Amino acid sequence: MAITSANQLELLQTAEAVAREKMIDPSLVIEAMEESLARAAKSRYGAEMDIRVAIDRKTGKATFTRVRTVVEDDLLENYQAEFTVEQAKQYMEAPAVGDAYVEEVPPVEMGRIAAQSAKQVILQKVREAERDRQFEEFKDRAGTIINGVVKREEYGNVIVDVGRGEGILRRNEKIGRESYRPNDRIRCFIKDVRRETRGPQIFLSRTAPEFMAELFKMEVPEIYDGIIDIKAVARDPGSRAKIAVISYDGSIDPVGACVGMRGSRVQAVVNELQGEKIDIIPWNEDQPTFLVNALQPAEVTKVVLDEEAGKIEVVVPDEQLSLAIGRRGQNVRLASQLTALDIDIMTEAEESERRQKEFEERTQLFMRTLDLDEFFAQLLVSEGFTNLEEVGYVEVDELLVIDGVDEGTAAELQARARDFLEAQNRAALEAARELGVEDSLVGFEGLTPQMIEALAKDGVLTLEDFATCADWELAGGWTTVDGERVKDDGILEPFDLSLEDAQDLVMTARIVLGWVDPADLVAEEEVQDGEETGEKEAEA
């Protein structure tokens, strides 16, 4: 096939037709044609040559040119596409390194193989342009709901026609065992849009918590208008879900607005989610209060929050235990996801038994260490004393409120407690020194003798060793493994050392050793404060 005047206009017509069909820029198709013609010309004139083709956008005329670039003598590698300054002088007046000499060459006749190759290049370029267009169209729609039509099912995954593109609904993103047939209408949440080797992939979901939130936004005008806000969603897809909402208008009930007249609004969402039962819960800044709401319909007697560990203990009446836990732990699991807390549920009987055990242990501690009879030790525990430090170093007035305790008795109690603690400290230091602890660690302010002994048992013997510790190694922490929170025990965790205190101790040790300049820390804090202020101003 030769590029003649008879078929020059056909090039432009073909380019426009393909561009119109694929909804891409016609110039992209023409560029693909130019590249395919250049490739065919190279097979005719030689692969080493730099052959370029330019198609006139108005007439369709294809101009074939050969380009040779001027290079330095010692860099000459390709004699067909490069030449030296000396060689270029016969073609150019004042050649310089980097100049290009362009000369027109006769058009080529494309054989069957060359034409097939050109067709492949054009198709490839068109596919790439189509993928880019699709990616640009859908990349900003991630996080929204889209309506589509089922095209086919492949190995449990559903391919959905979403207009000018295809999305994939994976098997694990479908609700329960729902199945679809070709041409079924389907509503999905666009979870992610990624550019991959095979083109942009639109990943859909019907199990994502955000899908439920977006459905409520469509059904409840107050949520769409921002009067009601969805603070958290937890789902067991196809079975049960909990959604926490808050109203910024005191005259509007957030739960009632989401339920709708005779349940019409929530029922529309339930129908879309294949009958998934939905608990709508009022959100509260106070975590214990929020948790009590989240555990509905179970009644809660008492809540004990451990913010540092991210755990919360809930006490329920004995007959409410199974309701609070739910079938296969569903109710407490959803409440845990909703509040982002680990929840331990116990009955009133279990809590009473635990409190009795703690009472007995503390009573025995005071009897053993302070040489008290059982009655007097129980009096101390009843007044809220939990350890020897509290007895030894509390204000005397707090001991005098106990029945039968006068100033003399209080002084004797404190003296016994301090003597025992000092003996403990001496024993701990001796044990630590036997393990090889150096004075640099013993003299470091902020560590008790018991802490130093615990560090020594773990191989931390010098201030340098201590300064290399991570804060979580000292205070402990929580990590998520396979979706479950796992506890990391810290060396000093038994001494109730917080993560912030551990950070301060380690940083102080590094300053003492000269590893860190305090001025740098102050500058860094000022920068962080400035960034936080800027963010708050931007939000305002």
C-alpha positions in Angstrom: 0.0 0.0 0.0 1.5 3.3 -1.0 0.6 6.6 0.6 -0.8 8.4 -2.5 -3.1 11.4 -3.0 -6.0 9.0 -3.4 -5.8 7.7 0.1 -4.3 10.7 1.9 -7.7 11.9 3.0 -8.7 8.4 4.0 -6.0 8.6 6.8 -7.8 11.7 8.3 -11.2 10.1 7.9 -10.1 6.9 9.5 -8.4 8.8 12.4 -11.6 10.8 13.0 -13.8 7.7 12.9 -11.7 5.7 15.3 -11.4 8.7 17.7 -15.1 9.3 17.6 -15.8 5.6 18.3 -13.3 5.4 21.2 -14.1 9.0 22.4 -10.4 10.0 22.3 -8.5 12.9 20.7 -8.1 12.4 16.9 -4.5 13.8 17.1 -3.6 10.7 19.3 -4.8 8.4 16.5 -2.8 10.4 13.9 0.3 10.2 16.1 -0.1 6.5 16.2 -0.4 6.4 12.4 2.8 8.5 12.1 4.6 6.0 14.4 3.4 3.0 12.4 4.4 4.5 9.1 7.9 5.4 10.5 8.3 1.8 11.7 7.4 0.5 8.2 9.8 2.9 6.6 12.6 1.7 8.9 12.0 -1.9 7.8 12.5 -0.6 4.2 15.4 1.8 4.6 17.2 0.2 7.6 16.4 -0.1 11.3 19.5 2.0 12.2 18.1 5.0 10.5 16.1 7.7 12.3 13.1 7.9 10.0 10.2 10.2 11.0 6.8 10.7 9.5 4.6 13.8 9.7 1.0 13.7 8.6 -0.5 17.1 7.6 -3.6 17.6 9.8 -5.5 19.3 6.9 -4.6 17.5 3.7 -3.5 14.1 5.1 -0.2 14.2 3.2 2.5 12.0 4.9 6.0 13.4 4.7 8.9 11.0 5.3 12.2 12.5 6.6 15.5 11.1 7.7 17.2 12.8 10.6 20.9 12.8 11.4 22.3 14.3 14.5 25.8 16.0 14.9 27.8 14.3 17.7 31.4 14.5 19.0 34.0 12.3 17.2 34.5 10.0 20.2 30.7 9.5 20.7 29.9 8.4 17.2 28.1 5.0 17.4 25.3 4.9 14.8 26.6 5.9 11.4 23.1 5.9 9.9 21.6 8.4 12.4 24.7 10.3 13.5 27.7 12.0 12.0 30.6 14.1 13.2 31.1 17.9 12.8 33.6 17.2 9.9 31.2 14.9 8.1 28.3 17.3 8.5 30.1 20.2 6.8 29.2 18.8 3.4 25.5 19.2 4.2 25.4 22.1 6.6 27.2 25.5 6.7 28.3 25.8 10.4 27.5 22.5 12.1 27.7 22.2 15.9 27.3 19.3 18.2 23.5 18.7 18.8 22.4 20.1 15.4 20.2 17.9 13.3 20.2 17.5 9.6 16.8 16.7 8.1 16.3 15.5 4.5 13.1 14.2 2.9 13.1 10.6 1.6 10.6 9.0 -0.8 7.5 7.4 0.7 7.5 3.7 1.1 5.2 1.1 -0.2 3.8 -1.0 2.6 3.8 -4.7 2.1 1.3 -7.0 3.8 3.5 -7.6 6.8 4.4 -3.9 7.2 0.7 -3.0 7.0 -0.2 -5.6 9.6 2.5 -4.2 11.9 1.3 -0.7 11.4 -2.3 -1.8 12.3 -1.0 -3.3 15.5 0.8 -0.1 16.5 -2.3 2.0 15.8 -4.5 -0.4 17.8 -2.0 -0.4 20.7 -1.8 3.4 20.8 -5.6 3.7 20.6 -6.0 1.2 23.5 -3.5 3.2 25.6 -5.3 6.5 24.8 -8.6 4.9 25.7 -7.2 3.6 29.0 -5.9 7.0 29.9 -9.2 8.6 29.2 -11.0 6.0 31.3 -8.6 6.5 34.2 -8.9 10.3 34.1 -12.7 10.0 34.0 -13.0 7.6 37.0 -10.0 8.5 39.2 -12.0 11.3 40.9 -15.1 9.2 41.4 -13.4 6.8 43.9 -15.5 6.9 47.1 -18.8 7.3 45.4 -21.7 5.1 44.4 -22.2 4.1 40.8 -25.0 2.3 38.9 -24.0 -0.3 36.4 -25.1 -3.3 34.4 -23.7 -6.8 34.9 -21.8 -8.0 31.8 -20.6 -11.4 32.9 -19.3 -13.4 35.8 -15.7 -14.8 35.9 -14.6 -17.2 38.6 -17.0 -15.6 41.1 -16.0 -12.0 40.2 -18.6 -9.9 38.5 -17.6 -7.6 35.5 -19.8 -4.5 35.6 -20.4 -2.1 32.7 -20.2 1.4 34.4 -20.8 3.5 31.3 -17.5 4.3 29.5 -15.6 1.6 31.3 -15.7 -1.7 33.1 -15.5 -2.3 36.8 -14.8 -5.5 38.7 -16.7 -6.6 41.8 -14.6 -9.3 43.4 -16.1 -12.4 45.1 -15.1 -11.1 48.6 -16.7 -7.7 47.9 -20.2 -9.2 47.3 -22.8 -9.4 50.1 -23.3 -13.0 51.3 -24.0 -15.4 48.4 -25.7 -12.9 46.1 -25.4 -13.8 42.4 -26.1 -11.8 39.3 -27.0 -12.6 35.7 -26.0 -10.6 32.6 -28.0 -7.4 32.1 -28.9 -7.2 35.9 -28.8 -3.7 37.2 -26.4 -3.3 40.1 -25.4 -0.5 42.5 -21.8 -0.5 43.9 -19.3 1.6 45.7 -16.2 2.6 43.8 -13.5 1.5 46.3 -10.4 2.2 44.2 -9.3 3.2 40.7 -5.8 2.1 39.8 -3.7 2.4 36.6 -2.3 -1.1 35.9 -0.5 -2.8 33.0 -3.8 -3.9 31.5 -5.3 -0.5 31.8 -7.2 1.3 34.6 -8.9 -1.1 37.0 -12.1 0.1 38.7 -12.5 -1.9 41.9 -16.1 -2.1 43.1 -17.5 -3.1 46.5 -20.8 -3.8 48.2 -19.4 -4.9 51.5 -17.4 -1.7 52.3 -18.7 0.3 55.3 -18.5 3.4 53.1 -21.1 1.9 50.8 -23.7 2.0 53.6 -22.7 5.5 54.6 -23.1 6.7 50.9 -26.5 4.9 50.7 -27.7 6.8 53.8 -26.4 10.0 52.3 -28.6 9.4 49.3 -31.7 8.5 51.4 -31.4 11.1 54.2 -31.3 14.7 53.0 -30.1 15.9 56.4 -26.9 13.9 55.9 -26.4 15.2 52.4 -26.8 18.8 53.7 -24.3 18.2 56.5 -26.8 18.7 59.3 -26.3 15.1 60.4 -22.9 13.5 60.2 -22.0 9.8 60.0 -19.2 9.3 62.5 -18.6 5.6 62.3 -19.9 2.5 60.5 -19.3 -1.2 61.3 -20.6 -4.0 59.1 -21.0 -7.7 59.1 -22.1 -7.7 55.4 -25.5 -9.2 54.7 -26.2 -9.9 58.4 -25.9 -6.9 60.7 -24.5 -3.4 60.9 -24.1 -0.5 63.3 -23.9 3.2 62.2 -23.2 6.1 64.6 -24.7 9.5 63.8 -24.7 12.9 65.3 -26.9 16.0 64.7 -25.5 19.5 64.6 -28.9 20.9 64.9 -30.5 20.5 68.3 -34.0 20.4 66.9 -33.3 17.3 64.7 -33.1 13.8 66.1 -30.3 12.1 64.1 -31.6 8.5 64.8 -35.2 9.5 63.9 -34.1 11.3 60.7 -32.2 8.2 59.5 -35.0 5.9 60.3 -37.6 8.0 58.5 -41.3 8.0 58.5 -42.4 4.4 59.5 -38.8 3.3 58.8 -39.0 4.3 55.1 -35.4 5.6 54.8 -33.6 2.9 56.7 -35.8 0.3 54.9 -34.6 1.5 51.5 -31.0 0.9 52.6 -31.8 -2.5 54.1 -33.4 -3.6 50.9 -30.3 -2.5 48.9 -28.1 -4.5 51.3 -30.0 -7.8 51.0 -31.9 -7.4 54.3 -28.9 -6.5 56.5 -30.2 -5.4 59.9 -29.0 -1.9 60.8 -28.7 -0.5 64.4 -28.6 3.3 64.2 -26.8 4.7 67.3 -26.4 8.3 68.6 -22.7 9.2 68.6 -21.2 10.7 71.8 -17.7 12.2 72.4 -17.6 10.4 75.8 -16.3 7.0 74.9 -18.0 5.0 77.7 -21.4 6.6 76.9 -20.9 5.9 73.2 -20.0 2.3 74.0 -23.2 1.9 76.1 -25.1 3.0 73.0 -23.1 0.8 70.7 -23.9 -2.3 72.7 -27.6 -1.9 72.3 -29.9 -3.7 72.7 -28.0 -5.1 75.7 -28.1 -3.1 79.0 -24.8 -2.1 80.5 -24.3 -1.8 84.3 -20.7 -0.4 84.4 -18.0 0.7 82.1 -14.2 0.9 83.0 -12.0 2.6 80.3 -8.2 2.0 79.9 -7.4 4.7 77.3 -3.6 3.9 77.2 -4.2 0.3 76.3 -7.2 1.1 74.1 -9.3 -1.4 76.1 -12.6 -1.1 77.8 -14.3 -3.3 80.4 -18.1 -3.6 80.3 -20.2 -5.1 83.1 -23.6 -6.4 82.2 -26.3 -8.2 84.2 -25.9 -12.0 84.1 -29.1 -12.4 82.0 -27.8 -9.8 79.5 -24.5 -11.5 78.7 -25.6 -13.5 75.7 -27.4 -10.5 74.3 -24.4 -8.2 74.7 -22.1 -10.7 73.0 -24.5 -11.5 70.3 -24.7 -14.6 68.0 -21.1 -15.8 67.4 -19.9 -12.6 69.1 -21.4 -10.4 66.4 -22.8 -7.6 68.6 -19.6 -7.0 70.6 -17.4 -7.4 67.5 -19.4 -4.6 65.7 -19.4 -2.4 68.8 -15.6 -2.9 69.0 -15.2 -1.9 65.3 -17.5 1.1 65.8 -15.6 2.5 68.9 -12.1 1.3 67.8 -11.6 -0.2 71.3 -11.0 -3.7 72.6 -14.0 -4.7 74.6 -14.0 -7.2 77.5 -17.5 -8.1 78.6 -18.1 -9.7 82.1 -21.2 -10.3 84.2 -21.9 -8.7 87.5 -21.0 -11.9 89.2 -17.6 -12.2 87.5 -16.8 -8.5 88.3 -17.8 -9.0 91.9 -15.6 -12.1 92.1 -12.7 -10.2 90.6 -13.1 -7.3 93.0 -13.2 -9.7 96.0 -10.0 -11.3 94.8 -8.2 -7.9 94.4 -9.5 -6.9 97.9 -8.0 -10.1 99.4 -4.7 -9.7 97.6 -4.3 -6.1 98.9 -5.3 -7.2 102.4 -2.6 -9.9 102.4 0.0 -7.4 101.0 -0.6 -5.0 104.0 -0.7 -7.8 106.5 2.6 -9.2 105.3 4.6 -6.0 104.7 3.2 -3.7 107.5 2.7 -6.5 110.1 -1.0 -5.7 110.6 -3.9 -7.8 111.6 -6.5 -8.7 109.0 -9.1 -6.2 110.3 -6.8 -3.2 110.1 -5.5 -4.3 106.7 -9.0 -4.5 105.4 -9.7 -1.0 106.7 -6.8 0.4 104.6 -8.1 -1.4 101.5 -11.6 -0.2 102.1 -10.4 3.4 102.2 -8.9 3.0 98.7 -5.2 2.3 99.5 -3.8 -0.1 96.9 0.0 -0.2 97.5 2.7 0.6 99.9 3.8 3.9 98.2 0.4 5.3 98.9 0.6 4.4 102.6 4.2 5.6 103.0 4.1 8.9 101.2 0.4 10.0 101.4 -0.5 13.1 103.5 -1.0 12.1 107.1 -4.6 13.6 107.1 -5.7 10.9 104.7 -4.7 8.2 107.2 -6.4 10.0 110.1 -9.8 9.6 108.5 -9.6 5.9 109.2 -11.5 4.8 112.3 -9.1 4.1 115.2 -6.0 5.8 113.6 -4.4 8.6 115.5 -1.3 10.6 114.7 1.0 8.1 116.4 -0.5 5.1 114.6 -0.3 7.0 111.3 3.3 7.8 111.8 4.1 4.2 112.7 2.3 3.0 109.6 4.2 5.3 107.3 7.5 4.4 109.0 6.9 0.7 108.4 5.9 1.3 104.8 9.0 3.4 104.1 11.3 0.9 105.8 10.0 -1.9 103.7 10.2 0.1 100.4 13.8 1.2 101.2 14.7 -2.4 101.9 13.2 -3.4 98.6 15.1 -0.7 96.8 18.4 -1.8 98.3 17.7 -5.4 97.3 16.8 -4.4 93.8 20.0 -2.3 93.4 22.2 -5.1 94.7 20.6 -7.6 92.3 21.0 -5.1 89.4 24.7 -4.5 90.2 25.3 -8.3 90.4 23.9 -8.4 86.8 26.5 -5.8 85.7 24.6 -2.5 85.8 26.9 0.5 85.6 26.6 3.8 87.6 25.6 5.8 84.6 22.2 4.0 84.6 21.9 3.9 88.4 22.4 7.6 88.6 19.9 8.4 85.8 17.0 10.4 87.2 13.5 9.0 86.6 14.3 5.2 87.1 13.5 3.5 90.3 15.7 0.6 91.6 13.0 -1.9 90.6 13.0 -0.5 87.1 16.8 -0.7 86.9 16.7 -4.3 88.0 14.1 -5.1 85.3 16.2 -3.4 82.7 19.3 -5.3 83.9 17.4 -8.6 83.6 16.7 -7.6 79.9 20.3 -6.8 79.2 20.1 -3.0 79.5 23.2 -2.3 81.7 24.4 1.2 80.7 22.9 4.6 79.9 24.0 4.0 76.3 22.0 0.8 76.2 18.9 2.6 77.6 19.3 5.5 75.1 19.0 3.0 72.2 15.7 1.6 73.4 12.5 2.4 71.6 9.6 3.8 73.6 7.4 0.8 72.9 10.2 -1.6 74.1 9.9 0.1 77.5 6.2 0.9 77.8 4.8 -1.8 75.7 2.1 -1.3 73.0 -0.3 -2.8 70.6 0.2 -4.0 67.0 -2.3 -5.3 64.5 -1.6 -8.8 63.1 -4.0 -10.4 60.6 -6.7 -7.9 61.6 -6.3 -8.6 65.4 -4.7 -6.4 68.0 -1.7 -8.1 69.6 -0.1 -7.0 72.9 3.7 -6.2 72.9 5.0 -6.4 76.5 7.3 -3.6 77.6 10.3 -4.0 79.9 9.0 -1.3 82.3 5.3 -1.9 81.7 4.7 -3.5 85.1 5.6 -0.1 86.6 2.7 1.7 84.7 5.1 3.6 82.5 3.2 5.5 79.8 4.4 5.7 76.2 4.9 9.5 76.6 7.0 9.0 79.8 9.1 6.4 78.0 9.7 8.8 75.1 10.7 11.6 77.5 13.1 9.3 79.4 14.8 8.0 76.3 15.2 11.5 74.8 16.6 12.8 78.2 19.2 10.0 78.1 20.2 10.9 74.6 20.6 14.6 75.6 22.7 13.6 78.6 25.0 11.5 76.4 25.3 14.4 73.9 23.6 12.4 71.1 20.9 15.0 70.7 21.1 18.8 70.9 18.2 20.3 73.0 18.2 23.3 70.6 17.3 21.1 67.7 14.4 19.6 69.7 13.1 23.1 70.5 13.3 24.1 66.8 11.5 20.9 65.7 8.7 21.5 68.2 8.3 25.1 67.0 8.0 23.8 63.4 5.4 21.2 64.4 3.4 23.8 66.4 3.5 26.1 63.3 2.3 23.3 61.0 -0.6 22.4 63.4 -1.6 26.1 63.7 -1.5 26.4 59.9 -3.7 23.3 59.5 -6.2 24.6 62.1 -6.4 28.0 60.3 -6.9 26.2 56.9 -9.7 24.1 58.4 -11.3 27.3 59.9 
